[in-house]
């Protein structure tokens, strides 16, 4: 069962990486709808990964309690060791891809915020930003 959960977790991670790379490509082209459409899939894959990781933890814990005299490396076979190593690599890839995506999201967010600030000037009232009293959002002339 451990090997099965490891393979499932690996596939979920690879899917998350692929989805995030698609998000990066779409944010570069301002295709926001596609990114929002993938949110539910991304959340599903993340929940699946978390569930499989919990099962991996459970299986490893079970192995260790049934054979307390052995260390963990002795309890796992070669395939499981390889899968754990791949899991570490894929987690590092996901972290790097997420960092890259976060930079794009922050840049786009700052762009939209600066546009909004130009359209609707704000003032600070304490800790809150509020629209200026004399700000005219749009002026319509006929």
DSSP file (Angstrom, degrees, kcal/mol; ACC not computed):
  #  RESIDUE AA STRUCTURE BP1 BP2  ACC     N-H-->O    O-->H-N    N-H-->O    O-->H-N    TCO  KAPPA ALPHA  PHI   PSI    X-CA   Y-CA   Z-CA
    1    1 A X     >        0   0    0      0, 0.0     4,-2.5     0, 0.0     5,-0.2   0.000 360.0 360.0 360.0 -35.8    0.0    0.0    0.0
    2    2 A X  H  >  +     0   0    0      1,-0.2     4,-2.4     2,-0.2     5,-0.2   0.924 360.0  49.2 -59.2 -45.5    2.9    2.4    0.8
    3    3 A X  H  > S+     0   0    0      1,-0.2     4,-2.3     2,-0.2    -1,-0.2   0.894 110.1  52.3 -61.7 -39.6    4.2    2.2   -2.8
    4    4 A X  H  > S+     0   0    0      1,-0.2     4,-2.2     2,-0.2    -2,-0.2   0.929 111.1  45.8 -62.5 -46.1    0.7    2.8   -4.2
    5    5 A X  H  X S+     0   0    0     -4,-2.5     4,-2.5     1,-0.2    -2,-0.2   0.874 111.2  53.3 -66.4 -37.0    0.3    5.9   -2.0
    6    6 A X  H  X S+     0   0    0     -4,-2.4     4,-2.3    -5,-0.2    -1,-0.2   0.926 110.0  47.1 -63.5 -44.3    3.7    7.2   -3.0
    7    7 A X  H  X S+     0   0    0     -4,-2.3     4,-2.2     2,-0.2    -2,-0.2   0.895 112.6  49.9 -65.1 -39.5    3.0    6.8   -6.7
    8    8 A X  H  X S+     0   0    0     -4,-2.2     4,-2.3     2,-0.2    -2,-0.2   0.907 110.8  49.0 -64.3 -41.9   -0.4    8.6   -6.3
    9    9 A X  H  X S+     0   0    0     -4,-2.5     4,-2.3     2,-0.2    -2,-0.2   0.898 110.1  52.0 -64.6 -40.7    1.3   11.4   -4.4
   10   10 A X  H  X S+     0   0    0     -4,-2.3     4,-2.5     2,-0.2    -2,-0.2   0.919 109.6  49.1 -60.9 -44.0    3.9   11.8   -7.1
   11   11 A X  H  X S+     0   0    0     -4,-2.2     4,-2.3     1,-0.2    -2,-0.2   0.906 110.0  51.0 -64.5 -40.9    1.3   12.0   -9.8
   12   12 A X  H  X S+     0   0    0     -4,-2.3     4,-2.5     2,-0.2    -1,-0.2   0.915 110.9  49.0 -61.4 -42.6   -0.6   14.6   -7.8
   13   13 A X  H  X S+     0   0    0     -4,-2.3     4,-2.4     2,-0.2    -2,-0.2   0.924 111.0  49.3 -63.0 -44.0    2.5   16.7   -7.4
   14   14 A X  H  X S+     0   0    0     -4,-2.5     4,-2.2     1,-0.2    -1,-0.2   0.883 111.3  50.1 -63.7 -37.4    3.3   16.4  -11.1
   15   15 A X  H  X S+     0   0    0     -4,-2.3     4,-2.7     2,-0.2    -1,-0.2   0.910 109.7  50.5 -65.7 -42.1   -0.2   17.5  -12.0
   16   16 A X  H  X S+     0   0    0     -4,-2.5     4,-2.4     2,-0.2    -2,-0.2   0.894 110.4  49.9 -62.5 -39.9    0.1   20.5   -9.7
   17   17 A X  H  X S+     0   0    0     -4,-2.4     4,-2.3     2,-0.2    -1,-0.2   0.927 111.8  48.1 -63.4 -44.7    3.3   21.5  -11.3
   18   18 A X  H  X S+     0   0    0     -4,-2.2     4,-2.0     2,-0.2    -2,-0.2   0.909 112.0  48.7 -62.9 -43.7    1.8   21.2  -14.7
   19   19 A X  H  X S+     0   0    0     -4,-2.7     4,-2.2     1,-0.2    -1,-0.2   0.916 111.9  49.2 -63.2 -43.4   -1.3   23.2  -13.7
   20   20 A X  H  X S+     0   0    0     -4,-2.4     4,-2.2     1,-0.2    -2,-0.2   0.880 108.7  52.5 -66.1 -38.1    0.9   25.9  -12.2
   21   21 A X  H  X S+     0   0    0     -4,-2.3     4,-2.2     2,-0.2    -1,-0.2   0.880 109.2  50.4 -64.1 -36.7    3.1   26.1  -15.3
   22   22 A X  H  X S+     0   0    0     -4,-2.0     4,-2.4     2,-0.2    -2,-0.2   0.893 108.3  53.0 -64.8 -39.6   -0.1   26.5  -17.3
   23   23 A X  H  X S+     0   0    0     -4,-2.2     4,-2.6     2,-0.2    -2,-0.2   0.895 108.0  50.7 -61.5 -40.5   -1.1   29.3  -15.0
   24   24 A X  H  X S+     0   0    0     -4,-2.2     4,-1.6     2,-0.2    -2,-0.2   0.930 110.8  48.2 -63.6 -45.4    2.2   31.0  -15.6
   25   25 A X  H  X S+     0   0    0     -4,-2.2     4,-0.8     1,-0.2    -2,-0.2   0.900 114.9  46.2 -62.1 -39.9    1.8   30.8  -19.3
   26   26 A X  H  <>S+     0   0    0     -4,-2.4     5,-2.9     1,-0.2     3,-0.4   0.858 107.7  54.8 -73.9 -35.0   -1.7   32.2  -19.0
   27   27 A X  H ><5S+     0   0    0     -4,-2.6     3,-0.8     1,-0.2    -1,-0.2   0.845 103.8  57.1 -67.7 -30.1   -0.9   35.1  -16.7
   28   28 A X  H 3<5S+     0   0    0     -4,-1.6    -1,-0.2     1,-0.2    -2,-0.2   0.805 113.6  39.5 -66.8 -28.3    1.8   36.2  -19.2
   29   29 A X  T 3<5S-     0   0    0     -4,-0.8    -1,-0.2    -3,-0.4    -2,-0.2   0.257 114.5-115.4-104.7  10.6   -1.0   36.5  -21.8
   30   30 A X  T < 5 +     0   0    0     -3,-0.8     2,-1.2    -4,-0.2    -3,-0.2   0.855  61.8 151.6  58.2  39.3   -3.6   37.9  -19.4
   31   31 A X     >< +     0   0    0     -5,-2.9     4,-1.0     1,-0.2    -1,-0.2  -0.664   7.5 160.1 -97.3  76.8   -5.8   34.9  -19.8
   32   32 A X  H  >  +     0   0    0     -2,-1.2     4,-2.3     1,-0.2     5,-0.2   0.843  62.7  62.7 -70.9 -34.9   -7.4   35.1  -16.3
   33   33 A X  H  > S+     0   0    0      1,-0.2     4,-2.3     2,-0.2    -1,-0.2   0.895 101.6  51.4 -61.1 -40.8  -10.5   33.0  -17.0
   34   34 A X  H  > S+     0   0    0      1,-0.2     4,-1.4     2,-0.2    -1,-0.2   0.882 109.4  51.2 -63.7 -37.4   -8.4   29.9  -17.7
   35   35 A X  H  X S+     0   0    0     -4,-1.0     4,-0.5     1,-0.2     3,-0.3   0.928 111.5  46.5 -64.9 -44.2   -6.6   30.4  -14.4
   36   36 A X  H >< S+     0   0    0     -4,-2.3     3,-0.8     1,-0.2     4,-0.5   0.856 108.3  56.9 -67.1 -34.1   -9.8   30.7  -12.5
   37   37 A X  H 3< S+     0   0    0     -4,-2.3     4,-0.4     1,-0.2     3,-0.4   0.821 106.5  50.3 -65.1 -30.4  -11.3   27.6  -14.3
   38   38 A X  H 3X S+     0   0    0     -4,-1.4     4,-2.7    -3,-0.3    -1,-0.2   0.546  85.7  89.6 -85.0  -7.6   -8.3   25.5  -13.1
   39   39 A X  H <X S+     0   0    0     -3,-0.8     4,-2.6    -4,-0.5     5,-0.2   0.911  87.5  47.6 -58.0 -45.0   -8.7   26.6   -9.4
   40   40 A X  H  > S+     0   0    0     -4,-0.5     4,-2.3    -3,-0.4    -1,-0.2   0.895 112.8  49.1 -66.1 -38.2  -11.1   23.8   -8.5
   41   41 A X  H  > S+     0   0    0     -4,-0.4     4,-2.5     2,-0.2    -1,-0.2   0.908 111.5  50.1 -64.2 -41.6   -8.8   21.2  -10.2
   42   42 A X  H  X S+     0   0    0     -4,-2.7     4,-2.3     2,-0.2    -2,-0.2   0.918 111.4  47.8 -62.9 -43.9   -5.8   22.6   -8.4
   43   43 A X  H  X S+     0   0    0     -4,-2.6     4,-2.6    -5,-0.2    -1,-0.2   0.892 111.2  51.7 -64.3 -39.5   -7.6   22.4   -5.1
   44   44 A X  H  X S+     0   0    0     -4,-2.3     4,-2.4     2,-0.2    -2,-0.2   0.922 111.2  46.7 -62.9 -45.0   -8.7   18.9   -5.8
   45   45 A X  H  X S+     0   0    0     -4,-2.5     4,-2.5     2,-0.2    -2,-0.2   0.886 112.2  51.1 -64.9 -39.0   -5.2   17.8   -6.6
   46   46 A X  H  X S+     0   0    0     -4,-2.3     4,-2.6     2,-0.2    -2,-0.2   0.925 111.3  46.6 -65.3 -44.3   -3.9   19.5   -3.5
   47   47 A X  H  X S+     0   0    0     -4,-2.6     4,-2.4     2,-0.2    -2,-0.2   0.901 112.2  51.9 -63.7 -39.6   -6.5   17.8   -1.3
   48   48 A X  H  X S+     0   0    0     -4,-2.4     4,-2.5     2,-0.2    -2,-0.2   0.914 110.3  48.2 -61.8 -43.3   -5.6   14.5   -3.0
   49   49 A X  H  X S+     0   0    0     -4,-2.5     4,-2.8     2,-0.2    -2,-0.2   0.932 111.2  49.9 -62.6 -45.8   -1.9   15.0   -2.3
   50   50 A X  H  X S+     0   0    0     -4,-2.6     4,-2.0     1,-0.2    -1,-0.2   0.896 111.8  49.0 -61.1 -39.7   -2.6   15.9    1.4
   51   51 A X  H  X S+     0   0    0     -4,-2.4     4,-1.9     2,-0.2    -1,-0.2   0.923 112.6  46.6 -65.1 -44.9   -4.7   12.8    1.7
   52   52 A X  H  X S+     0   0    0     -4,-2.5     4,-2.4     1,-0.2    -2,-0.2   0.872 110.5  53.5 -66.5 -36.0   -2.1   10.5    0.1
   53   53 A X  H  X S+     0   0    0     -4,-2.8     4,-2.6     2,-0.2    -1,-0.2   0.900 107.6  50.9 -64.7 -39.6    0.6   12.1    2.3
   54   54 A X  H  X S+     0   0    0     -4,-2.0     4,-2.2     2,-0.2    -1,-0.2   0.890 110.8  48.9 -63.6 -38.6   -1.4   11.3    5.4
   55   55 A X  H  X S+     0   0    0     -4,-1.9     4,-2.8     2,-0.2    -2,-0.2   0.883 109.8  51.8 -68.2 -37.8   -1.8    7.7    4.2
   56   56 A X  H  X S+     0   0    0     -4,-2.4     4,-2.6     2,-0.2     5,-0.2   0.940 110.6  48.1 -61.6 -47.0    2.0    7.5    3.6
   57   57 A X  H  X S+     0   0    0     -4,-2.6     4,-2.4     1,-0.2    -2,-0.2   0.904 112.6  49.5 -59.1 -41.7    2.6    8.8    7.1
   58   58 A X  H  X S+     0   0    0     -4,-2.2     4,-2.5     2,-0.2    -2,-0.2   0.923 111.5  47.8 -64.1 -45.2    0.2    6.2    8.4
   59   59 A X  H  X S+     0   0    0     -4,-2.8     4,-2.3     2,-0.2    -2,-0.2   0.900 113.4  47.4 -64.3 -41.7    1.8    3.4    6.5
   60   60 A X  H  X S+     0   0    0     -4,-2.6     4,-2.4     2,-0.2    -1,-0.2   0.911 112.3  50.0 -66.1 -41.7    5.3    4.3    7.6
   61   61 A X  H  X S+     0   0    0     -4,-2.4     4,-2.1    -5,-0.2    -2,-0.2   0.905 110.3  50.6 -62.0 -41.6    4.1    4.7   11.2
   62   62 A X  H  X S+     0   0    0     -4,-2.5     4,-2.0     1,-0.2    -2,-0.2   0.912 109.9  50.2 -63.2 -42.9    2.5    1.2   11.0
   63   63 A X  H  X S+     0   0    0     -4,-2.3     4,-1.5     1,-0.2    -2,-0.2   0.915 111.3  48.9 -60.2 -43.1    5.7   -0.3    9.6
   64   64 A X  H  < S+     0   0    0     -4,-2.4    -1,-0.2     1,-0.2    -2,-0.2   0.841 111.7  47.8 -69.8 -33.1    7.7    1.3   12.4
   65   65 A X  H >< S+     0   0    0     -4,-2.1     3,-0.5     1,-0.2    -1,-0.2   0.823 111.2  50.3 -78.0 -29.7    5.4    0.1   15.2
   66   66 A X  H 3< S+     0   0    0     -4,-2.0    -2,-0.2     1,-0.3    -1,-0.2   0.776 125.8  27.2 -76.9 -24.4    5.2   -3.5   13.8
   67   67 A X  T ><  +     0   0    0     -4,-1.5     3,-1.6    -5,-0.2    -1,-0.3  -0.559  69.6 161.8-134.1  70.0    9.0   -3.7   13.6
   68   68 A X  T <   +     0   0    0     -3,-0.5    -1,-0.1     1,-0.3    -3,-0.1   0.678  69.6  66.7 -67.7 -16.7   10.4   -1.3   16.3
   69   69 A X  T 3  S+     0   0    0     -3,-0.1     2,-0.3     2,-0.1    -1,-0.3   0.571  92.9  73.4 -81.6  -7.3   13.9   -2.9   16.3
   70   70 A X  S <  S-     0   0    0     -3,-1.6     2,-0.1    -6,-0.2    -3,-0.1  -0.801  80.0-122.7-108.8 149.0   14.6   -1.7   12.7
   71   71 A X    >>  -     0   0    0     -2,-0.3     4,-0.9     1,-0.1     3,-0.9  -0.465  34.1-105.2 -79.9 160.3   15.4    1.7   11.4
   72   72 A X  H >> S+     0   0    0      1,-0.2     4,-1.2     2,-0.2     3,-1.1   0.889 117.5  57.8 -56.8 -45.0   13.2    3.2    8.7
   73   73 A X  H 34 S+     0   0    0      1,-0.3    -1,-0.2     2,-0.2     3,-0.2   0.833 106.2  51.7 -57.4 -29.1   15.7    2.7    5.8
   74   74 A X  H <4 S+     0   0    0     -3,-0.9    -1,-0.3     1,-0.2    -2,-0.2   0.748 105.5  55.9 -76.5 -23.5   15.7   -1.0    6.6
   75   75 A X  H << S+     0   0    0     -3,-1.1     2,-0.3    -4,-0.9    -1,-0.2   0.722  97.2  73.2 -81.8 -21.9   11.9   -1.2    6.5
   76   76 A X  S  < S-     0   0    0     -4,-1.2     2,-0.1    -3,-0.2   -16,-0.0  -0.701  75.1-133.2 -98.5 144.8   11.5    0.3    3.0
   77   77 A X     >  -     0   0    0     -2,-0.3     4,-2.2     1,-0.1     5,-0.2  -0.341  35.2 -95.4 -85.9 175.7   12.3   -1.5   -0.2
   78   78 A X  H  > S+     0   0    0      1,-0.2     4,-2.4     2,-0.2     5,-0.2   0.879 123.8  53.4 -60.0 -41.3   14.4    0.0   -3.1
   79   79 A X  H  > S+     0   0    0      1,-0.2     4,-2.3     2,-0.2    -1,-0.2   0.894 109.8  47.9 -62.0 -40.7   11.2    1.1   -5.0
   80   80 A X  H  > S+     0   0    0      2,-0.2     4,-2.3     1,-0.2    -1,-0.2   0.883 110.4  51.3 -69.8 -38.7    9.9    3.0   -2.0
   81   81 A X  H  X S+     0   0    0     -4,-2.2     4,-2.1     2,-0.2    -2,-0.2   0.925 111.7  48.1 -60.8 -44.1   13.3    4.6   -1.4
   82   82 A X  H  X S+     0   0    0     -4,-2.4     4,-2.5     1,-0.2    -2,-0.2   0.909 110.7  50.8 -63.8 -42.4   13.3    5.8   -5.0
   83   83 A X  H  X S+     0   0    0     -4,-2.3     4,-2.3     1,-0.2    -1,-0.2   0.891 109.5  50.6 -64.3 -39.5    9.7    7.0   -4.8
   84   84 A X  H  X S+     0   0    0     -4,-2.3     4,-1.9     2,-0.2    -1,-0.2   0.896 110.3  49.8 -64.8 -39.5   10.6    9.0   -1.6
   85   85 A X  H  X S+     0   0    0     -4,-2.1     4,-2.0     2,-0.2    -2,-0.2   0.917 111.6  48.2 -63.9 -42.5   13.6   10.6   -3.4
   86   86 A X  H  X S+     0   0    0     -4,-2.5     4,-2.9     1,-0.2     5,-0.2   0.878 107.4  56.6 -64.0 -37.2   11.4   11.5   -6.3
   87   87 A X  H  X S+     0   0    0     -4,-2.3     4,-2.3     1,-0.2    -1,-0.2   0.907 106.6  49.0 -60.8 -42.4    8.8   13.0   -4.0
   88   88 A X  H  X S+     0   0    0     -4,-1.9     4,-2.0     2,-0.2    -1,-0.2   0.914 112.4  48.6 -62.4 -42.9   11.5   15.3   -2.5
   89   89 A X  H  X S+     0   0    0     -4,-2.0     4,-2.2     1,-0.2    -2,-0.2   0.927 112.5  47.1 -64.0 -45.3   12.5   16.3   -6.0
   90   90 A X  H  X S+     0   0    0     -4,-2.9     4,-2.7     1,-0.2    -1,-0.2   0.870 109.8  53.4 -66.9 -36.5    8.9   17.0   -7.1
   91   91 A X  H  X S+     0   0    0     -4,-2.3     4,-2.3    -5,-0.2    -1,-0.2   0.900 109.3  49.1 -63.8 -39.4    8.2   19.0   -4.0
   92   92 A X  H  X S+     0   0    0     -4,-2.0     4,-2.2     2,-0.2    -2,-0.2   0.899 111.2  49.9 -65.5 -40.7   11.3   21.2   -4.7
   93   93 A X  H  X S+     0   0    0     -4,-2.2     4,-2.8     2,-0.2     5,-0.2   0.929 110.4  49.9 -61.9 -45.0   10.1   21.7   -8.3
   94   94 A X  H  X S+     0   0    0     -4,-2.7     4,-2.6     1,-0.2    -2,-0.2   0.907 109.7  51.3 -61.5 -41.7    6.6   22.6   -7.1
   95   95 A X  H  X S+     0   0    0     -4,-2.3     4,-2.1     2,-0.2    -1,-0.2   0.927 112.3  46.3 -60.2 -44.9    8.1   25.1   -4.6
   96   96 A X  H  X S+     0   0    0     -4,-2.2     4,-2.1     2,-0.2    -2,-0.2   0.908 113.7  47.4 -65.8 -42.5   10.2   26.7   -7.4
   97   97 A X  H  X S+     0   0    0     -4,-2.8     4,-2.5     1,-0.2    -1,-0.2   0.899 111.7  51.1 -66.3 -39.5    7.2   26.9   -9.8
   98   98 A X  H  X S+     0   0    0     -4,-2.6     4,-2.6    -5,-0.2    -1,-0.2   0.875 108.3  52.2 -65.5 -36.9    5.0   28.4   -7.1
   99   99 A X  H  X S+     0   0    0     -4,-2.1     4,-1.8     2,-0.2    -2,-0.2   0.931 110.8  47.6 -61.8 -45.2    7.7   31.0   -6.4
  100  100 A X  H  X S+     0   0    0     -4,-2.1     4,-1.6     1,-0.2    -2,-0.2   0.924 113.4  47.5 -62.4 -44.9    7.8   32.0  -10.0
  101  101 A X  H  X S+     0   0    0     -4,-2.5     4,-2.6     1,-0.2    -1,-0.2   0.898 108.6  55.2 -63.5 -41.1    4.0   32.1  -10.2
  102  102 A X  H  X S+     0   0    0     -4,-2.6     4,-2.6     1,-0.2    -1,-0.2   0.860 104.0  54.8 -62.3 -35.4    3.8   34.2   -7.1
  103  103 A X  H  X S+     0   0    0     -4,-1.8     4,-2.2     2,-0.2    -1,-0.2   0.914 110.1  46.1 -64.3 -41.7    6.2   36.8   -8.6
  104  104 A X  H  X S+     0   0    0     -4,-1.6     4,-2.7     2,-0.2     5,-0.2   0.920 112.3  50.5 -65.6 -43.2    3.9   37.1  -11.6
  105  105 A X  H  X S+     0   0    0     -4,-2.6     4,-2.6     1,-0.2    -2,-0.2   0.914 111.2  48.5 -61.5 -43.3    0.8   37.4   -9.4
  106  106 A X  H  X S+     0   0    0     -4,-2.6     4,-2.5     2,-0.2    -1,-0.2   0.903 111.7  49.6 -63.9 -41.8    2.4   40.1   -7.2
  107  107 A X  H  X S+     0   0    0     -4,-2.2     4,-2.1     2,-0.2    -2,-0.2   0.929 113.4  45.2 -63.2 -46.0    3.5   42.0  -10.3
  108  108 A X  H  X S+     0   0    0     -4,-2.7     4,-2.7     2,-0.2     5,-0.2   0.899 112.2  52.5 -65.3 -40.1    0.0   41.9  -11.8
  109  109 A X  H  X S+     0   0    0     -4,-2.6     4,-2.6    -5,-0.2    -2,-0.2   0.923 109.7  48.1 -61.6 -44.9   -1.6   42.8   -8.5
  110  110 A X  H  X S+     0   0    0     -4,-2.5     4,-2.3     2,-0.2    -1,-0.2   0.885 110.7  52.6 -63.0 -38.5    0.7   45.8   -8.2
  111  111 A X  H  X S+     0   0    0     -4,-2.1     4,-2.3     2,-0.2    -2,-0.2   0.953 111.8  44.5 -61.7 -50.3   -0.2   46.9  -11.7
  112  112 A X  H  X S+     0   0    0     -4,-2.7     4,-2.6     1,-0.2    -2,-0.2   0.895 112.9  51.9 -62.6 -39.7   -4.0   46.7  -11.1
  113  113 A X  H  X S+     0   0    0     -4,-2.6     4,-2.3    -5,-0.2    -1,-0.2   0.886 109.6  49.0 -64.8 -37.9   -3.6   48.5   -7.8
  114  114 A X  H  X S+     0   0    0     -4,-2.3     4,-1.7     2,-0.2    -1,-0.2   0.888 111.5  49.9 -69.7 -36.8   -1.7   51.3   -9.4
  115  115 A X  H  X S+     0   0    0     -4,-2.3     4,-2.1     2,-0.2    -2,-0.2   0.931 111.8  48.5 -62.5 -44.6   -4.3   51.6  -12.1
  116  116 A X  H  X S+     0   0    0     -4,-2.6     4,-3.3     1,-0.2    -2,-0.2   0.897 108.6  53.6 -62.9 -40.8   -7.0   51.7   -9.5
  117  117 A X  H  < S+     0   0    0     -4,-2.3    -1,-0.2     1,-0.2    -2,-0.2   0.864 109.7  48.3 -63.2 -35.6   -5.1   54.3   -7.5
  118  118 A X  H  < S+     0   0    0     -4,-1.7     3,-0.3     1,-0.2    -1,-0.2   0.875 116.4  42.6 -72.0 -36.7   -4.9   56.5  -10.7
  119  119 A X  H  < S+     0   0    0     -4,-2.1     2,-0.5     1,-0.3    -2,-0.2   0.915 130.2  23.6 -74.6 -43.6   -8.7   56.1  -11.4
  120  120 A X  S  < S-     0   0    0     -4,-3.3    -1,-0.3    -5,-0.2    -2,-0.1  -0.815  83.6-149.9-126.9  89.0   -9.9   56.5   -7.9
  121  121 A X        -     0   0    0     -2,-0.5    11,-2.6    -3,-0.3     2,-0.3  -0.283  18.4-157.8 -59.3 142.5   -7.4   58.5   -5.8
  122  122 A X  E     -A  131   0A   0      9,-0.3     2,-0.3    -5,-0.1     9,-0.2  -0.840  11.8-154.4-124.0 160.1   -7.4   57.5   -2.1
  123  123 A X  E     -A  130   0A   0      7,-3.0     7,-2.8    -2,-0.3     2,-0.5  -0.922  26.3-112.2-126.6 154.8   -6.4   59.0    1.2
  124  124 A X  E     -A  129   0A   0     -2,-0.3     2,-0.5     5,-0.2     5,-0.2  -0.775  26.4-176.8 -88.7 127.7   -5.4   57.4    4.4
  125  125 A X  E >  S-A  128   0A   0      3,-3.4     3,-1.7    -2,-0.5     2,-0.6  -0.884  71.4 -52.8-120.8  96.6   -7.8   57.8    7.3
  126  126 A X  T 3  S-     0   0    0     -2,-0.5    -2,-0.0     1,-0.3     0, 0.0  -0.641 121.7 -22.2  70.9-120.7   -6.1   56.1   10.1
  127  127 A X  T 3  S+     0   0    0     -2,-0.6     2,-0.4    -3,-0.1    -1,-0.3   0.384 123.5  87.8-100.2   2.0   -5.3   52.6    8.8
  128  128 A X  E <   -A  125   0A   0     -3,-1.7    -3,-3.4     2,-0.0     2,-0.5  -0.803  67.9-138.4-107.4 143.4   -7.9   52.6    6.1
  129  129 A X  E     +A  124   0A   0     -2,-0.4     2,-0.3    -5,-0.2    -5,-0.2  -0.851  28.3 178.3 -94.4 131.3   -7.7   53.9    2.5
  130  130 A X  E     -A  123   0A   0     -7,-2.8    -7,-3.0    -2,-0.5     3,-0.1  -0.950  36.1 -92.5-131.6 153.9  -10.8   55.8    1.4
  131  131 A X  E     -A  122   0A   0     -2,-0.3    -9,-0.3    -9,-0.2   -10,-0.1  -0.352  50.8-101.9 -62.9 140.9  -11.7   57.5   -1.9
  132  132 A X    >   -     0   0    0    -11,-2.6     3,-1.2     1,-0.1    -1,-0.1  -0.333  23.7-128.3 -62.3 145.3  -10.8   61.2   -1.9
  133  133 A X  T 3  S+     0   0    0      1,-0.3    -1,-0.1    -3,-0.1    -2,-0.1   0.822 108.4  44.9 -66.6 -30.5  -13.8   63.4   -1.4
  134  134 A X  T 3  S+     0   0    0      2,-0.1     2,-0.4     0, 0.0    -1,-0.3   0.263  84.7 123.2 -99.2  13.8  -13.0   65.5   -4.4
  135  135 A X    <   -     0   0    0     -3,-1.2     2,-0.7   -14,-0.1   -15,-0.0  -0.606  46.1-159.2 -79.9 128.6  -12.3   62.5   -6.7
  136  136 A X        -     0   0    0     -2,-0.4     3,-0.1     1,-0.2   -15,-0.1  -0.933   2.5-166.8-105.7 113.7  -14.4   62.3   -9.8
  137  137 A X  S    S-     0   0    0     -2,-0.7     2,-0.4     1,-0.3    -1,-0.2   0.975  71.0  -0.2 -67.2 -55.2  -14.3   58.8  -11.1
  138  138 A X        -     0   0    0      2,-0.0     2,-0.5     0, 0.0    -1,-0.3  -0.988  60.0-153.9-135.9 144.9  -15.7   59.4  -14.5
  139  139 A X        -     0   0    0     -2,-0.4     2,-0.5    -3,-0.1    -3,-0.0  -0.980  12.9-160.0-119.8 123.1  -16.9   62.5  -16.2
  140  140 A X        -     0   0    0     -2,-0.5     2,-0.4     2,-0.0    -2,-0.0  -0.887   7.3-171.9-106.2 128.4  -19.5   62.1  -19.0
  141  141 A X              0   0    0     -2,-0.5    -2,-0.0     1,-0.1     0, 0.0  -0.960 360.0 360.0-119.9 137.6  -19.9   64.8  -21.5
  142  142 A X              0   0    0     -2,-0.4    -1,-0.1     0, 0.0    -2,-0.0   0.383 360.0 360.0-109.9 360.0  -22.7   64.9  -24.1
